[in-house]
Amino acid sequence: MREIPHRIGGEPVAGQSGRYGPVFDPATGQRTGRVALASVAETDRAVAAARRAFAVWGASSLARRTAALFRFRELLHAHREELADLVTAEHGKVRADALGELDRGLEVVELACGVPSLLKGEVSVEAATGVDVVSLRQPLGVVACVTPFNFPAMVPLWTVPVALACGNTVVLKPSEKVPSAALRLAELAEAAGFPPGALNVLNGDRPAVERLVAHPEVAAVSFVGSTPVARAVRREAVARGKRVQALGGAKNHMVVLPDADLELAADAAVGAAYGSAGERCMAVSVVVAVGEAAGDALVERIARRAAAVRVGPGTDPRSRMGPLISAEHRERVAGYVRGARAQGARVVLDGTGLRVPGHEGGFFLGVSLLDRVRPGMDAYRDEIFGPVLCVVRAADYAEALALVNASPWGNGSAVFTRDGGAARRFQLEVEAGMVGVNVPVPVPVGYHSFGGWKDSLFGEHRIYGPDGVRFFTRGKVVTSRWPGPGPGRG
């Protein structure tokens, strides 16, 4: 069985805590390795390595950082297939999804390659007589990035390159369920020219996260995970004077107005709900169908397309959806489908009985479609994080909008319509941080920023883009006066 270590100071480091977590192939259910879970002492060792590296990297020139980032970009392209293999092996997602997450991560690496422009300051000459004022941004020091299981490569690439570009050094704590992609990213970063210790990978669970949040030499924490943990991370980090960006859960709604292109909307709903087995914080988990007749027609179209989604191992090029991350999570998601039926929803498609021939031990769940879901039902109230799409009916635009805005989450939302006025109203009135107009999963491109509202984001800064640069730097303003040449000095 494969032993998966930490990577600290540019070297693989075997676990010393005596605690390990299992790593599975979700397509077979077989345990493929065990990963070391860090103790407080090992966490401190990673922070110390990052602190030593900061003495070098924090003072490095923009030219050196840019060169390393460009080399890192090229290495990521060269090893794209290998990284996708690691993602599929430990997460289970199909090949197209694995490659897609790498491409979205590369967008942010390419943004970071422009760090000389991103960190340009401002100058006011002669703010007063003989006085100049300069604003600049400087790195924070050691930062921690805690990333989730559902995007083993993309979310680290959304945070780490920006942090490094700004001159910080990083302790990356990936999900212990999917450690290998993060470790490989660190190896490639070192090969690109980042000094040993600039990017450390610390495998672990709750004790490691708690120590990173509490450690006096960790200046900032970037976290992506569930809402309860995001809220706790923000509370504990702020109490210690650290800055924090903590992204939590979501319940993303897609409103379909009666005038929408229903074929387009059905295609979008199926891709957005069942892509990556629904294990995405930007997955569409609720379709709000406006108008009874249009709603019936939409559900029929979604059902026809969803029933054709081929579920199988991510290594099979015919598969469009892979397994869930664990047996426990599969049972949890299946429970929502069974519960929805008991609570009065119409189960149009029930994926709970799916078995994949040759992979009977895998963590597979078929697509499920629930119609006539009401807001009080568990399947509507909770973040399911699986291949379950709920359809809620609304009489008109106002009812649909009120439904969306009543959600405690505000990550992403979308509207499908041919009416420009309705689309404009929606994008201004909906309470969500990312909005799609005839786009179901409105994840911003790398040079904007990703993040939601309400219980989907805790902290003042979103991930990557301009907000990412602001988060990983702090501003300084220098006001100076130099006397003019005196006698004998001219």
N, C-alpha and C positions, 0 to 999 in steps of 0.2 A: 504494500500500500504506500502511495506517495506521501512523503512528509513535506509539508508546505511551510517554509520558514517566514520570518520577517526579513526586511531588507533595511539595514541601518548603517549609515556611514559608507554606503557603497558596497556593502558586503552582505551576503545571506547570513542570517543569524538564527540559529536553532532556538526553539522555545525553551525557556527556563522555568516557566510557572508550573509545569506539570499538568496544565489544562489544555485540552485540544477540542476542536470542533470537527464534526464530520463534513466532508464535501462529497456531494452526490452527482451522478449523471442523472438528471431528471427524466431523461427519455427511457432509461432502463430501471431506475430506482436503485441502482447499484452504488455502493459507497466506493469512491475512487481515490480518496485520500483523507488525510486529517491535517488540519491547520492549527498551528500554535496560537493560543489565546494569550495575549500579553498580560503580564502582571503590572503593578504600579512601577516596580523597579525597571522593567523593560520599557515601559512608556517613558519613564524619565531618561533612559538611555537614548531613546530616539530623539527626544527633545534636545538633549545635550549635543547630539550629533548635528542636529539642525542649527543649533546655536553656534557651534564652531564653524560650520559652513557659511553662516550669515556674515561672519567677520570678513570673509573673502567675497562672497557673492553680493552682499549688500553694497559693497564699495566698487563693484565691477562697472565698467563703462557700458553705456547703452549699445555701443558697437559690439561688445563681447556678448551681451545678452541676445541681441538680434541674431548674431551668427549662430549661437547655440540653438535658438528657437527655429531658425530655418533648417538647420541640420536635423533637429528633432522632427520637423514636419516631413522631411524627406525620408527619414527612417520609418515614420508611421506609414507613409505610403508604401514603402518597400515591404513592410511587415503587415500590411492590412489583412491579408488572407490568414496569416498565422494568428493575429489577434482575434479575428472573427471565429476561428476554430476554438480558441479558449473561451470566448463568450458562449458559444453554442454548447460546449462540453459541460460548463458549470451552470449556466442559466437555462439552457434548453431552447432558446429562441431559434427560429428558422434562419437560414443563411442570409436571406434578403434583409431581415431585421437586424442581424448582427452586423452586416456590412453597412446598413443604414445608420446605425448608431455611431459607427466609426466616422462616417462622413460628416455627421452633425458635430462630432467632437473636433474633427479637423477644421471646421469653420472657425472655431474659437482659437485653435492653434495659429491659424492664419491671421486672425485679429491680433493675437499677441505678438506676431512677427513685426507688427507696426508699432512696437512700443516707443520708438523715438518720437513719433507723432502723438501717441496717446499720453505721454508724460510731459509734453511741452507746457511750460509755465507761461505766465503773462508778465509784462513789464510796463510800468508807467514811468516815463522819464519826466523829470521836473514836476513831480507831484506837488512839491513846494520848491522854493528857490534852492537849487543845488541838491534837491532830495529826489532820489529814485526809489521806486517800490517794485519789488519782484515777488511774485507768488510761485511756489514750486510744490511738488509732491514728492514725498520720500517713503521708502518701504517701512513696514511695521516691525519686521523682525521675523520671528518664528510664528507660523500660522498652522492651524490644524484644519484639514478637510476630511469630513466624515461623509461617506458616500453610500448609496443604497445598493441592494442586490439587483434591482431591475435593469440598470444600465451600468454594467461592470466597467466599461471603457468610456462611455460618453460623459457621464457625470464627472469622473476625475478629470477628463479633458475639458470640461466646462469651467473648472476652478483652478487646477494646478498650473496650467500654462500662464494664466493671467497673474497668479500670485508670483510665479518665478520671474515673469517679465518685469514686474514692478520691483524686483530686487529682494523679495522675501525668500525664506527657505520654508520647506513644507514637511509636516508629518501627515501622511495620508493614511486614514483608517478606512479601508474598504469593508464592505459586508463580509463577514466570515463565511458566508455561503458561496461567495464567488471571488476568491482572493487572487487567482492566477493572472488575470488581465492587468490588474494594478501592479503586480510585481514585474510583469514584462514591460509595462510602461516605464517603470523606474529604471530598468536596465537600459532601455533605449534612450532615456534622458541622459544617463551617464555616458553612453556611447556618443551622444551628440555634443558633449562638452560641458554639461553641468557638473560642478564639482561634487565629489562624494559627500553625502549628507545634505545636499540641497533638496533632494526629494527622498524621503524615507517612507517605507511602507510598513505600517504597524498593524498586524492582524490581531483582532480581539473582539470583545463584546462589550457589555455595559461597563465593567471596571476600567477598561482602556478609555472609553469615551468620557467617563466621569473624571478621570485623572487629567486628560487633555483639557477639559473645560476648566478644571481647578488649577492647573499648573501655572505658577507665577510667570514663567517665561514664554507662555503661549499668548500672543497678543490678540489673536482673533480666531474665531471658529466659524467655519462654513459647514453647514449641516443640511443634508437632504434625507428625509425619512417621513415617519408618521407624524400627524399633528400633535398627539400628546407628548411625544419625545421632543419634537421641535420646540414646543412651548417650554418644556423643562430645560432644554439646553439654553434657550434664550434667557430664561429666568436666572439660571446659575451663572452664566457667562456675564450678564449685565451686573449681577451682584458683585462680581469680582473686577469690574471696570473694563471688561473686554468688549470689543465690538463683535457683533454676531449677525450672520445672515442664516436664518433657519427656515427652510422650506418644508412645509408639511403636506397634508393630504389634500384630496380634492373630490368633488362630485360634479363632473363637468356636464353641462347641459347643451344640447343641440336643438334649437328651436326651428321647426319647419313650418313656415307659413303656407296657407292654402295655395298661393300662387307659385310656389317653388317648383323647380324642375324635380319631380319626384324620383326620376331615374338617377339623376345626379345625387340627390339627397340619400337615396337608399345605398348606392355605392359608397358614399362617404361614411354613412353610419356603420356599415359592415367593416370597412377598413379601420375606422377609428375606434370601434368597440372591441374588435377581436384581434387586431394587430398586437403582436408580442403577448398573446394570450390575455390581453386586458391588463397586464401588469405594467401600467404606465400611469403616471400622475396626470397626464394630459389625455388619457383615454376618454372617449365619450361614453359615459355610463348611463345617461338619461337622454332619450329623445322626447321632446315636448311637441306632440303633433297637434297643430291648431286646426280645428274644424273636423267634424265627425267624418264626413265623406273622404276628405283628404287624408285623415288619419288612418282610416281603413285601408285605403289604397297604398299608403306608405308602409304600413305593417306587412301587407301582403308582399310587397316588393322586397322589403328587408328579409322576411322569412325565406323567400325563394333563394336569395343570394347567400344568406347565412347557412342554410342547409347544405350548400355546395362547398363550404369551406372544408378543405381536406386537413385533418389533424393527424400529425405524425411526428417522428423525430426530426429535429432540425437539420440533421445530416442528409435527409431525403429531399432532393430538389423538388419533389412533387408536393411536399408539405407546405401549407400556408399558415399553419398555426402549430406551435410546439406545446410542450407540457408546462405545467405550473412548477414553481420552484421547489415544492416539497409536498410530501403526502399529507402533512397536517394542513397546509394551506389549501390543497385540493379539497379536503373534507370540509373545511370552513366555507369555501365558496359554494360547494354543492349544498350546504345547509341553507344558504340564502335562497336557492332555487326551490328547495322543498318547502321552506318557510313561506315563500311568496304564494305558492299554491294554497297552503293552509290559510293564509290571510286574505285570500280572495282574488289574487291576480290571475289572469289567464296565461297559462304557460303555453306559448306557441311552439317553442322548441325547448326540449329538455336534454341537456348534454351530460347529465350526471351518470348515465349508464354506459358511456362510451368506453370501449376497450379497443386498443390498437393491436392488431395481430403481430405477434413476435415481440411486442413490448408491453406485455401484460403487467409487468411490475413498474412501469413508468407512471409518472404523476400526471396523467392525461385527464382532461375534462373537455367534453365537447362544448360547442357554442350553445348558449341558452338565450332565449328571447322571451321577455315577460311583457305582456300587454295589460292595459287597464290597471297599472300600478298607481297606488295613491300615496301621498306624502307621508302618511303615518306608518307605512309598512317598513319592515326592517331593510328590505332590499333597496328601498329608496333612501332611507335615513343614513345608512352606513356606507363607508367606502369599501366596496367588495374587493376590488383589485383582482379581477378575474374576468373570464369571457362571458359576462352576463350583461345584457342590454335591457334596460327598463324603458318602456314606453308609457308616458303619462299623457293624458288628453287634456286639452285646454280649449275653451270656447272661442277665445280671441287673443289678440296680441297682448292686451293689458293683463289678462289672466296668466299668460305664459311668462311675461316679464316678472310679474309678482312672484310666481313660483320660483324662478331662477334666483331672484334677489333675496328670497327668504332663506336660501341655503346658508349655512354657517361658513361654507367655503367659497372662495372666489378666485380659483386658479384660472381656468379657461372657460369660455362659452362661445357658442357659434350660432349664427342665424342663417337659414337658407331661404332665399326669397329672390324674386325678380324686381321687387319694388325698392328703388333707391332710397326713397324717403323713409320707408320702414327700416331699411338697413342702417341708415344714418341715425335714426332714433335709437335703435338697439345699441349701436356701438357707443353712444353717449350715455344711455340710461342704464345699461347693464352693469352690475357691481362685480366686475371681474377684472383681473390684471392683464389678461390676454384675450383678445376677441377675434373671432373669425367671421368673415362675411363670405358665405359659400365656400369656406375653408373649415373642415371639421376639427383639425388639430393645429391651432394657431401658435405653434412654437416659433418664436422670433428667430431670424437669422442672427449670426454671430455678432454682428456689429450693432444690434439692439440688445436689450436685456430681458432675461427670463424671470418671471415671478408673478405671484398672484396677489390677491387682496384677502382681507379677513383672516380666517384660520388657515389659510394656505401659505402665509408668509409672516414670519416674526422677525422684525428688524427693519432697518431703514433702507437697506440696499438689496437689490436683486442680483442674480447670478449673471456673469459675463457681460460683455458690452461695456458701455460707459460706467454703469453701476459697479461692475466688477473691478474696474480700475480704481474707482473711488473707494471701494471697500478695502482693497488691499494696499492702499496708500493713505498717508495723512498729509494734510496741507500745512504749509509754512509760508509766512509772509515776511520778507526782509525789507526793512526800510533803511536806506543808507545815505549818508552825506559825506562827500569827500571835498576837502578844501581845494580851491584852485591853486595853480602854481604860484608860489611866493617868490620873493627875491632870490635869485640864484638857482631857482628850480625850474624856470621856464625854458 
